[in-house]
Every structure is written in structure tokens, then in C-alpha cells.
């Protein structure tokens, strides 16, 4: 077991709302909290809190009770924090939904989470309405923030002038948010993150990431993803920074807003780093105010990190985590120029880590010099999830009785507490930072009458980014092209879940128990394409 090299930080016993906004001072109230990157409209901290309280009261006046679950389907915009924190302020639980999901995927999450309300925006209303109808959420409980006939709007809820309810709960056990994660394997599962989990991770990040009060932070990574929710939204608000929102990534808009709004911090995923390092458009913009580019959600190569840092003349860092860790567990500190950019840095305060041998389960010793032998990374601390909603079996596979969370990633550590991720056990694919569960795509493929069997793994493209590839076994005498397979899957899944490559194969390698041997498929990839090594 290795303790964090950082000293522990205090984690107050508070709700997320009280932790983030309970100590706002008079000088904070007039500071810009959120700027709409598209329109330039500003929301001050005082206005934000007033709207959060009004939204909480409006939900209660429409029948919400403490402990209810509310679906939140919304892109990055100033209304997102109003809705999200309003839900929590009312004593309810938010289940954040990927804006790219189909109506079928939205309905599945709403059903699994047990949601009785759905909050969305008009641009996403067709899918939201279809999903709400499917699961039995009526029109009065389908809130369209920017307004739509027959549905309550944000203005309607605020116009109720209903005070927020008095709520009393234990932050350690009250579930604040239910994001969905594939964990180390399988289909997405509801990750129960308590108020204490979220408060703890913001406190841990506050001691390590280095965001300051006067920083201006570009928020292009989606708030519905736990990385965007904790590191951008909650952490930036706690630091009293200013968030500039983007509803979706578009390179030209990204560059215009970053330069025009004089953003000092930009949080990204590796695919954006590729564009920043290579695209000629970057040369047309001034990044004089930019201090830090921080990458997460998927591994960032050292070469790519160095290219971005050199081109933009800024510091670049990366962190590591997973939804089940709220999500951050490791960060490469700004002041540690001695740590390679390929490393994920040091464990956060209040966090314990272990590396265990994947065959024997024995703990791996930390050597006096050089990196340790590789082993699966296990973490224990106040940011570790409560468990998976309604799935004790999956919880037991990931979280042991002593609170150790299996990450499914293989790492090394040295005597200075520096961690490097070197491989993975888990089957999860990270496409542009989004989680893609192979089992979900395999189930879709098997619906095709001409497909007898399938397996999906992650492979790297020409930019070194992970993409989903399908191995497909056809029915006898069936004829399908790779384009046929990709076209079949495309309308049935979200954009990030689409199959990007297909290979036909005689049989899917499986164990005697019928489990797909993805390791053999990855070995096959390395034999046919050395770049996959």
C-alpha cells in the first residue's frame, strides 16, 4: 500500500450546494461565474445561486420529493449548472445523460435509474420526448429549460417564486449524482456518487490542480461526463473561477472562444490535443493568456503533449481517474517539471493506492529505485463510489469489503510515488474520451440476421487515438461488406459508439466458459499491424 505523497486535506461534512456556495462573500456575488461562449451572456455567482434556489423550489412545487431521481439531458450551457445544482439543492439525485444518446438509450438509463422527471433543452426534445413517453414521464415532469409548448420551462420554475425546501440528509450516504459507467467491463451501470464523494474530490483537486480565482476556464468537455462535472463545473465554481461554456466541440469555435475570451485554462481530451498540435487553423489565433492545457478522460502520449506545449507555449498536464472515483485519483502537478509527461503523476490527497499482481493478487513492492513491476491499480479513499445502483454483483467485482476499488488499469509506481499507466485489463474503449462498452455494440451487431457472432475491441487509428473495431462472423453463405456492417450499427447507437473498423473472421476466440478472449484479438491486431503494439 502506498499513501499519497500529498498531505491530507479536510473534507467537510456538507452537501455539495453548501460546500460550493455556502461561503460566497459579498465580493463573489458580482463576479462572473458562467459565460455563454456562443452569445457572451454572463451569469454572476449571485444570479447563479438565486436561480439554483428558484429551480429547486420550482421542482418541489411540481411534485418532486427528496430522494427522487431526475434525468438531466443538456449540453454545456449556463442553464446546466442551474438545473444540476437545483436538483441536488432539492434533495434529489441527478442522473446525467449523454447528449448524443438515442431515445432508446435515454429511456434505458431513465428506467434503470428510476427517474420520475426529465430536464432537457429544445434542441434535444425529440429524443427526450420519445424516451419520456416510453418510460411514462408525463409532460408536466418533462422540463424544457429554454421553453417549448406543453412543457414547463426554466422561466416557469423560477416564476413560481417557491423557496427551496429545507432538506436534511447524511452527505456520506445521500446519492447526489448517478452517472453511467461501464466500469471495467460490461454494460453501463449507474454509479452511485454521494455528496461526500463529490465534495471530497473537489477538495482533493483544490490541493493539486492549481486553478485560481482569476482564471478563465474553457468548458468544452461535457458536464454530463463526470470529468466535466467535477473538474470543470464543481471545482471551477469552488475556486470562484469563470467558466466559458461550449455546447459542442468545433475547432474554429474552440479557437475563437479560447482566444477571444482570453481563457487561461483549457481542459481537453486527447483528440482535441491532436487538433491543437497539427491543425493549421491554430496559427490564426492568439493564445497569450493561455497558461495551462489539462488533459483527461483517456491517455495522452508524451510526444503529443510536448507538441501541444511547444506550439501554444503553455504548460500541459494530465490526470487519471474513472467515474467510480468521482473521478480524479492522480494528477501531474504544475510545479513538477521533473515528472515525464507520459506519467499520470501523484495520487491525490487522502487517497491510498496499491498495485497487485494480476495473476496472484499479491501486492507489488515499491522498489528503492526505478519503476515497480506492473500491476492492477487499486484505490481507496473518500472519493470512491458507494457502488453500482441495483447491481450488488458488479459492485462486489469492483469494490471489495475493505473499500479497495479495482480500476482495471495496469500501472507502475516508483519510490517518489509517481504512477504511470502501462496497460489495461478492462474491456472499456475510450473513443474521444467517451466510454464505449464492447458488450453494447456486440448486442447490436447480433441483431443483424446475417451476423452469427461478433466481438468488439479498441484499436488505435493513425493519430494514436482509440476507436471501436468489430470482428464479425457471418452466417453460412451470407454476404455483407464492412460498409454494410457499419451502416447497420450507425442509426442504432450514439455517434461516439459507432463501429469505425470491421474485420470478418471465421470464429470469435472464447474461453471454455464462453467468455470472449479479447486478449487474443488484441494479439492478432499486433501481428497484422505493428502500430497496435
N, C-alpha and C positions, 0 to 999 in steps of 0.2 A: 504494500500500500504506500502511495506517495501523496503527502499533503500538498496543497497549493503552496507555492513559494510566496504568494501574497499574504499579508496578514488578514485575518478575518474582518469582515465588516458587520456592522449592526443591521439586523433585519427587523424592522419594527412590526409589531402585530397590528397591522392596519389593512383596511380594504384598499384595493387599487385606487379608487377615487380619492380616499383620504390621503393616501401616500403621495399621489401625484399632485393634488390640488389643495390639500389641507393647509399647506404653509405658504400659499400665494401671498405676497406682500403687496402693498399699495403700488409700488413701482412696477410690479409684474403685470398688473391688470391692464395696462395700456400698451404693453409690448405685443408685437405681432406673434401669434402662436402658429397660425396656418396662413399660407399664401397660396391661392389657386394659381398654379403655374401657367394655366391657359389664359385666364382672364386677368390675373394680377390682383383680384379681390383679396382683402386682408380680413382675418378674424383675430381679434386680440384675445389674450388669455382671459380677460374679464368676460368678453362676449362668449367665448367657448364654454366656460363654466356655467354661465347663465343658460345657454342653450342645452347643455347636458342635463341640468336640473329640470328644465322645462320638458325635455324629451322623456325623462324618467317619469315625471308626473303624468304626461300625456299617455304613456303606455299603461300606467296603473288605471287611469280613468277609462281605458278601453278594455279593462278586464285582466291585465297582467298581474300575476301574483308572484311573490318571492319563490324562487326555485324553478319557475318556468324557463323553458328554453326558447330562444329567439334566433331564427336564421338571419344572417346578415350577408346579403349578396350585393356588393357595392365596390366599384373601383376606387382608386385613391382620389379623394376629393375632400374639401373641408367638411362635408357632411358625414364622412365616415367616422371620425373621432366623436362627433356629436352622438351618432347612433350607438356606436360601440360602448362608449363610456356611459351613455344614458341607460343602456340595457343593464350594465353592471351596477350603476347607481340605484336602479330599481330593485336590486336584489335578485336579478335573473341571471341566466347564463347565455352567453352569445356563442353560437356555432358559426364560425366564419366560413364562407363558401367561395370556392374558386370562381371568379367572374367568367372564366372560359367554359364552365361546365355546361353540358346539355341539360335539358329539362329532366331527362331521366336520371342523370347523375345528381342533380339538385334534389329531386324527390327522394332518392335513396338516402342521401345524407339527412334530409329533414325527418324522414321516417326513423332512421336509426337513432338520431339524436332526440326524438320525441318532441320536436318543435311545435309550438302552438301559434307562433307569429312568424312572419317573414318580412324583412325590411329590405327594400331594393331601390333602384332608380329606374326612370322610364326607359332608358336605353336597354335595360336587361329585363324589362317587364314581360315580353312574350314568353321567355323561358321560365321566368319566375311564376307567372300566372298559370302556365301549364303544370308546373310542379306543384304549386299550391292547391290547384284543383284536384290533382291526383291524390294528394295526401289529406285533403279535407280541411285546409286552412281557408276560412271564408274571406270575402272581400274586405271586411272591416279589420281583419287581422293581417292583411297584406298591405303594408305601408310603403308608398312610393314617395321617396323623400322629396323629389323635385316636382311632384304633382302629377296626377292622372285621374280622369273621371272615375267615380265609383270607389276610389281608394283614399284613405287618409294620407295626408302629406306631412312633411316636417312642419310647415306653417300651421297646419291644423292642430298638431300636437302642441306646439308652442303656444298657439292661440287659446288653448284650454286654460292656460294660467293655473294649472294644477301644481301645487308644490310637490317636490319629490317625497317619496314615502320615507318614514323612519324605519330603517332596516337594522336588524341585529343578527349577526352570524359570526361563526368562527372562521377567520380568514384561512386557517390551515386546512379546513375541510370543505368550505364552500367553493364549488366549481365556478370559476369566472368565465372560462372560455373552453370550447370543445372544438379545436381544430382537428382535422382528419389527417392521419399519417398512416403510411404502410409499415411503419416500424422497420424491422429487419427483414420482413417477408410478408407475402400475402396481400389481401385486400385492405383498403383504407379502413382504419378504426378510429373511433372518437377518443382523442387523448384528453383525459380529464386534468386540466391545469387549474389549480386553486388560486385564490387571491394571493396567498403567501408565495406560491411558485412564481407568479409574475412580479410581485414586489421584490422577492429575493433576487431574481435575475436582473432587474433594473439596478438594484443596489450593487450587485456584483459587477455589472458593466460600468457603473459610475466610477468604480475604483480602478478600472483598467483601460477602457476605450479612449477616454480623454476628450470627449465632446465638451465644449464650453458654452457659457451663457450667450455670448455674442455670435456664435456660429450660425450660419445659414445652411440648412441641410436639404439636399435634394431627395425627395421621397418618390422614387420611381418604382422601387421594389414593392410589390403589393402588400397592403396592410392585412389582407386576408391570410397571408402566409405568416407563420409565427415569427420569422426573421424580421419582416417588415413591421409586424405588430409590436414586438418587444423592443427591437434595437432602434427602429426609426421612430415609431409613434410614441410609445411609452417612455423610452429612455430620453429622447429629444425633448419631450414635454417636461419631464422631471428636471432636466438641465436648463429649462427655460430658453432653449434654442428656438429658432424659427424654422418651421418645416415648409418647404415649397413642394406642392403635390403635382404629380403627373398621373393621369388616369391609365396610361399605357405607354410602353416604350416605343418611341420613334426617334431615330438617331438625330435627325435635324432638329426636332423639338427639344430633345435632351440637351443638345449642344447650345441651342438658343437660350433655353431657360437657365442652364448652368452658368453660362457667361453673363446673360442679361441680369439675372438675379444675384450675381456675384456669390454663388454658392461656395462655401469654404470646405464643406464635407459632402462627399458623394458616396452613397452605399450602393454597391452593384453586385451582380453575379458574374461569373467568368465570361459568358457570351458577350456582355457589354464591354468587358475588358478587351476582347478580340477587336471589336469595332474601334475602341479608343486607341489601340495600338496600330491599327492598319488602315483605317478609312481616311481617304484624302479630305473629306469634309472637316475633319478635326482642325486642319490648318487654318480654317477661315474664322476661328473664334479665339477670343482672349480668355485665358484661364488664370489670370494674375491672382485672383482672390482664392483660388483652389489650393487648399493645404493638404487634404487627405482624401485618398480613394480607398475605401474599405470594402473588401470582397468577402462574400459568404455564400451559403446555400449549396456550393459544390466546390471541388478542389480547384485551386488556381496554381498553374505551373509557375516556377521561379522565373523562367525566361519571359513568359507573358507579363508577369508582374513587373519585371525590370524594364520591359519595353514601355509599359504604360507610365511608370515613374519617370523615365527619361523623357518621353515625349511631352508629358504635361508638367514636368518639373515639380513634382509633388511627392509626398510620402505615400507609399502604398502598403497596406497591411491586409491580413486576412484572419478570419476566425473560424471556429469549428463548433458544431453543435448539431442538435436534432430536435424535432418538435417535442419529443418526450423529455427534453432538458430545458424547455421554456424559452429559447432554445440554446443559449450560448453556454459552452463549457470551457473553451480555450480561445485565447486572443494573443496575437503577436503585438506586444506593446509598442507605442510610438517611439519611445526612447531607447529601445533595444535594437541598435543597428548591427549588433554582433550576431543576431539570430538570422539564419538563412530565410529568404522569402518563401521557400518551399515548406517551411515549418508552420504549424498552426499555433505555435507559441507556448504560453504558460497556462496552466489551469487557473480558472477564476478563483477569487477568494471563497472560503467556506466550502470548497469542493475537495473531495478525496478521489483519487484515481488508482486503478490497478490495471496491470497488463497480465493476462492469463494465457497460458499455452492452449492453443485451440484443440489439441488432441487430448491432453491430460487434464486440463483445467487447473494445473498448478500455477501459482504466482511466479512471475518472471522477475528476477532480481535486477535492480538497477546497478550497472557497473560503475566503478570509480572513474573510468574514462570511456569516452565514446558512447555510441548508442547501444541500447539494450537489444536483446533478441526481440523479434516482433511477436506481438500477442494481441488478443482482443482487448480493446479498451473498455473498462467498466468504470462507471462514475457513481458517486453517492454525494448527495448534498440537498440543500433546501429548494433547489430548482428542479428536482426530479419529480416527474408526474405522479399523480395519485394512482393511475392505472388506466386501462382501456375501458371505455363505457360498455357495460354489459358483456364483457368478454374476459372472464377470470382465467381462462386457459391461456390466451395470448398474453395477459398480464404476467402470469407465472413464468412464461417462457422468456420474458424480457426483464422482469423485476423480481429479484429474489427476496426471501423473507428478511434479509438484513438490509434491504434498501439499495442494493447494488443494481444499477441499470446496465444491461448489456447493450453496447452501441452497435454491434455488428461490424465495426471497423477495426482494422488491424493497424497498430501503431508501434512506434518505438519511443523510448524516453531516455534522456541522459541524466547525469548526476546533477545538472543545473535545472532539471525539471522542464526541459524543452521537449515538446511532443511533435512527432511527425507521423502523419497518416500514410501508410505504405500500401494498403490493400483493403479489400472489403470481404466480409463474409455474407453480408446481407444481399438480397436479390434486387433491392430497390434501384431503379435507374433515376439519375438526376439529369433531366433534359432542360437546359437553360435555367437550372435552379429549381424547376418544378419536379415534384415527385411523380414517378410513373411506376405503377405496380405491374410487374410482368403478368401476374395472375389475372388481372383485369383484362389485359389485351388478349391473353390466351383464351379466356372465356368468350370474348367477342369473335375471335377467329374461328372457334369451334362451332359457332352458329352457322357458318357457311356450309351448305350441304356438300360441297366438293372438297372440303378440308377434313382429313381424318384425324390429324393431330397437329399440335403446334407447341412451340416454346419461344419465349422472348428473352433476350438478354440485352445489356447495354454494350455498345461498341463505340469507338471514337471516330469522329469524322476528320476531315483534312485540317480543321482548326484545333484538333485535340479535345473537342467537346463530346460528351456522351450523348448518343442517340439510341432509340429503340430499334432493334433488329429482330425480325421474326424468322424462325426456322419453321418451315411448313411441310407437312406430309400430306400429299393429295390422296383422295380416294382412287381406287383402281380405275385406270383409263380416263381419269379426269384431266382436263386441260385448263390451266389458269396461268396467267402471266404475273410477274411481280407487280405490274401496274394494277392488274385486276385485284390483287390482294390488298394493296394499299388503298385503292379506291373504295373497296368494300368497307374497310375499317373507318375511313375518314369521317363519314357523317355520324358514326355511332359513338364517337369519343370526343373529348375536348381536344383543342388544337395541339396542345403540348404532348398529348398521349398518342398521336398518330404514329403509325409504323413508318420508319424512314428508309429501311432496307429490308429486303426479303431474300431468303435463300431456300430453295427446295431441297429436301433431304429425304432419304429412304425411311429413316426411323429416328424418333427422338430418344436420346440415351436416357435411361431411367434406372433407378435402383430397384432392388427386389421388392421394395415396398411401394414402388410406383412413383417415387419422387423424381422429378426432372433433375438430371445431373448437369446443372448449368456450368459446373467447372469443366466438364468435358467439351461443352460447346465453346467456352472461352478458350480452351486449349486449341480447339480446331481453328478458331479465329487467328490465334497467334501463329499457327503453322502456315495458314494461307496468306496472312497479312502481318509481316513483322512489326508494323507500326502499332499493332494492338498489344504488343508485349509490355 
